[in-house]
Amino acid sequence: RLGLVDTFHHTVGHMRELVWTYGDVQMTKTSLEQIDTFRINKKDLHDKPRWRSALEVIVTHEVEGFANDELFNKLIKEKWTRFGRDLYLRTTFVPYVLLLVL
């Protein structure tokens, strides 16, 4: 929980898979299975009741070392855009407007 950003990126570097190379340019892909997942079925890792993804631990414990990290900022922004914004509007804004109308 110390926010060892360099250690995290070193570990993620070993999880990357090379997709293609063109001269000095490389395209890699990284599985988000342990970085940002929530209880995937058929995975032994996720069967453990206390298991948490890296993103969940970092957000829950507000690890400051990752505040300016590009990977985590992209993940959080993408999650907000796809899931969080709509959920937030449905659970807070819509009931508030209905309360004002009634």
LUMPAGU-646697 format. One record per residue (C-alpha): x, y, z; residue in three letters; residue number from 1. Coordinates in nm, 3 decimals, padded with zeros to 5 digits. Example, Ala and Ser with C-alpha at 12.3 -4.5 7.8 and 13.67 -1.06 7.14 Angstrom:
BEGIN
pt X = 01.230, Y = -00.450, Z = 00.780, nuvex = ALA, marse = 1 $
pt X = 01.367, Y = -00.106, Z = 00.714, nuvex = SER, marse = 2 $
END
This chain:
BEGIN
pt X = 00.000, Y = 00.000, Z = 00.000, nuvex = ARG, marse = 1 $
pt X = 00.298, Y = 00.227, Z = -00.030, nuvex = LEU, marse = 2 $
pt X = 00.221, Y = 00.307, Z = -00.391, nuvex = GLY, marse = 3 $
pt X = 00.533, Y = 00.161, Z = -00.548, nuvex = LEU, marse = 4 $
pt X = 00.459, Y = 00.287, Z = -00.898, nuvex = VAL, marse = 5 $
pt X = 00.790, Y = 00.171, Z = -01.044, nuvex = ASP, marse = 6 $
pt X = 00.742, Y = -00.180, Z = -00.906, nuvex = THR, marse = 7 $
pt X = 00.390, Y = -00.192, Z = -01.043, nuvex = PHE, marse = 8 $
pt X = 00.502, Y = -00.086, Z = -01.392, nuvex = HIS, marse = 9 $
pt X = 00.787, Y = -00.336, Z = -01.381, nuvex = HIS, marse = 10 $
pt X = 00.536, Y = -00.613, Z = -01.305, nuvex = THR, marse = 11 $
pt X = 00.296, Y = -00.493, Z = -01.575, nuvex = VAL, marse = 12 $
pt X = 00.589, Y = -00.491, Z = -01.819, nuvex = GLY, marse = 13 $
pt X = 00.622, Y = -00.866, Z = -01.769, nuvex = HIS, marse = 14 $
pt X = 00.249, Y = -00.913, Z = -01.831, nuvex = MET, marse = 15 $
pt X = 00.264, Y = -00.742, Z = -02.172, nuvex = ARG, marse = 16 $
pt X = 00.245, Y = -00.936, Z = -02.494, nuvex = GLU, marse = 17 $
pt X = 00.410, Y = -00.813, Z = -02.814, nuvex = LEU, marse = 18 $
pt X = 00.155, Y = -00.779, Z = -03.095, nuvex = VAL, marse = 19 $
pt X = 00.367, Y = -00.638, Z = -03.379, nuvex = TRP, marse = 20 $
pt X = 00.691, Y = -00.456, Z = -03.453, nuvex = THR, marse = 21 $
pt X = 00.767, Y = -00.211, Z = -03.733, nuvex = TYR, marse = 22 $
pt X = 01.124, Y = -00.085, Z = -03.713, nuvex = GLY, marse = 23 $
pt X = 01.168, Y = 00.079, Z = -03.373, nuvex = ASP, marse = 24 $
pt X = 00.794, Y = 00.094, Z = -03.307, nuvex = VAL, marse = 25 $
pt X = 00.626, Y = -00.184, Z = -03.110, nuvex = GLN, marse = 26 $
pt X = 00.264, Y = -00.252, Z = -03.027, nuvex = MET, marse = 27 $
pt X = 00.198, Y = -00.442, Z = -02.706, nuvex = THR, marse = 28 $
pt X = -00.117, Y = -00.545, Z = -02.526, nuvex = LYS, marse = 29 $
pt X = -00.166, Y = -00.590, Z = -02.156, nuvex = THR, marse = 30 $
pt X = -00.430, Y = -00.809, Z = -01.999, nuvex = SER, marse = 31 $
pt X = -00.640, Y = -00.620, Z = -01.748, nuvex = LEU, marse = 32 $
pt X = -00.724, Y = -00.945, Z = -01.569, nuvex = GLU, marse = 33 $
pt X = -00.540, Y = -00.854, Z = -01.249, nuvex = GLN, marse = 34 $
pt X = -00.527, Y = -00.477, Z = -01.295, nuvex = ILE, marse = 35 $
pt X = -00.895, Y = -00.396, Z = -01.339, nuvex = ASP, marse = 36 $
pt X = -01.144, Y = -00.677, Z = -01.303, nuvex = THR, marse = 37 $
pt X = -01.431, Y = -00.760, Z = -01.078, nuvex = PHE, marse = 38 $
pt X = -01.498, Y = -01.124, Z = -01.009, nuvex = ARG, marse = 39 $
pt X = -01.453, Y = -01.298, Z = -01.342, nuvex = ILE, marse = 40 $
pt X = -01.607, Y = -01.643, Z = -01.337, nuvex = ASN, marse = 41 $
pt X = -01.388, Y = -01.942, Z = -01.419, nuvex = LYS, marse = 42 $
pt X = -01.075, Y = -01.779, Z = -01.274, nuvex = LYS, marse = 43 $
pt X = -00.917, Y = -01.935, Z = -00.966, nuvex = ASP, marse = 44 $
pt X = -00.777, Y = -01.598, Z = -00.860, nuvex = LEU, marse = 45 $
pt X = -01.123, Y = -01.442, Z = -00.839, nuvex = HIS, marse = 46 $
pt X = -01.272, Y = -01.724, Z = -00.633, nuvex = ASP, marse = 47 $
pt X = -01.101, Y = -01.593, Z = -00.321, nuvex = LYS, marse = 48 $
pt X = -01.348, Y = -01.374, Z = -00.127, nuvex = PRO, marse = 49 $
pt X = -01.087, Y = -01.116, Z = -00.022, nuvex = ARG, marse = 50 $
pt X = -00.928, Y = -01.081, Z = -00.366, nuvex = TRP, marse = 51 $
pt X = -00.914, Y = -00.723, Z = -00.502, nuvex = ARG, marse = 52 $
pt X = -00.786, Y = -00.586, Z = -00.832, nuvex = SER, marse = 53 $
pt X = -00.497, Y = -00.342, Z = -00.834, nuvex = ALA, marse = 54 $
pt X = -00.725, Y = -00.057, Z = -00.938, nuvex = LEU, marse = 55 $
pt X = -00.967, Y = -00.133, Z = -00.657, nuvex = GLU, marse = 56 $
pt X = -00.689, Y = -00.134, Z = -00.395, nuvex = VAL, marse = 57 $
pt X = -00.538, Y = 00.190, Z = -00.526, nuvex = ILE, marse = 58 $
pt X = -00.871, Y = 00.375, Z = -00.535, nuvex = VAL, marse = 59 $
pt X = -00.993, Y = 00.239, Z = -00.200, nuvex = THR, marse = 60 $
pt X = -00.673, Y = 00.333, Z = -00.017, nuvex = HIS, marse = 61 $
pt X = -00.616, Y = 00.656, Z = -00.213, nuvex = GLU, marse = 62 $
pt X = -00.256, Y = 00.572, Z = -00.298, nuvex = VAL, marse = 63 $
pt X = -00.109, Y = 00.910, Z = -00.395, nuvex = GLU, marse = 64 $
pt X = 00.176, Y = 00.763, Z = -00.596, nuvex = GLY, marse = 65 $
pt X = -00.068, Y = 00.671, Z = -00.872, nuvex = PHE, marse = 66 $
pt X = -00.248, Y = 01.008, Z = -00.887, nuvex = ALA, marse = 67 $
pt X = -00.052, Y = 01.119, Z = -01.194, nuvex = ASN, marse = 68 $
pt X = -00.005, Y = 00.774, Z = -01.345, nuvex = ASP, marse = 69 $
pt X = -00.116, Y = 00.767, Z = -01.709, nuvex = GLU, marse = 70 $
pt X = -00.237, Y = 00.404, Z = -01.708, nuvex = LEU, marse = 71 $
pt X = -00.458, Y = 00.446, Z = -01.403, nuvex = PHE, marse = 72 $
pt X = -00.594, Y = 00.783, Z = -01.512, nuvex = ASN, marse = 73 $
pt X = -00.695, Y = 00.629, Z = -01.847, nuvex = LYS, marse = 74 $
pt X = -00.861, Y = 00.333, Z = -01.674, nuvex = LEU, marse = 75 $
pt X = -01.052, Y = 00.553, Z = -01.431, nuvex = ILE, marse = 76 $
pt X = -01.161, Y = 00.794, Z = -01.706, nuvex = LYS, marse = 77 $
pt X = -01.276, Y = 00.504, Z = -01.926, nuvex = GLU, marse = 78 $
pt X = -01.469, Y = 00.342, Z = -01.638, nuvex = LYS, marse = 79 $
pt X = -01.634, Y = 00.675, Z = -01.555, nuvex = TRP, marse = 80 $
pt X = -01.731, Y = 00.735, Z = -01.918, nuvex = THR, marse = 81 $
pt X = -01.870, Y = 00.385, Z = -01.977, nuvex = ARG, marse = 82 $
pt X = -02.028, Y = 00.303, Z = -01.641, nuvex = PHE, marse = 83 $
pt X = -01.996, Y = 00.562, Z = -01.366, nuvex = GLY, marse = 84 $
pt X = -02.150, Y = 00.868, Z = -01.527, nuvex = ARG, marse = 85 $
pt X = -02.477, Y = 00.695, Z = -01.621, nuvex = ASP, marse = 86 $
pt X = -02.500, Y = 00.520, Z = -01.285, nuvex = LEU, marse = 87 $
pt X = -02.435, Y = 00.847, Z = -01.103, nuvex = TYR, marse = 88 $
pt X = -02.703, Y = 01.029, Z = -01.300, nuvex = LEU, marse = 89 $
pt X = -02.958, Y = 00.752, Z = -01.247, nuvex = ARG, marse = 90 $
pt X = -02.899, Y = 00.721, Z = -00.874, nuvex = THR, marse = 91 $
pt X = -02.860, Y = 01.088, Z = -00.779, nuvex = THR, marse = 92 $
pt X = -02.968, Y = 01.337, Z = -01.042, nuvex = PHE, marse = 93 $
pt X = -03.289, Y = 01.172, Z = -01.165, nuvex = VAL, marse = 94 $
pt X = -03.432, Y = 01.111, Z = -00.813, nuvex = PRO, marse = 95 $
pt X = -03.342, Y = 01.468, Z = -00.718, nuvex = TYR, marse = 96 $
pt X = -03.528, Y = 01.609, Z = -01.022, nuvex = VAL, marse = 97 $
pt X = -03.828, Y = 01.388, Z = -00.946, nuvex = LEU, marse = 98 $
pt X = -03.827, Y = 01.514, Z = -00.587, nuvex = LEU, marse = 99 $
pt X = -03.829, Y = 01.875, Z = -00.711, nuvex = LEU, marse = 100 $
pt X = -04.111, Y = 01.805, Z = -00.957, nuvex = VAL, marse = 101 $
pt X = -04.331, Y = 01.634, Z = -00.699, nuvex = LEU, marse = 102 $
END
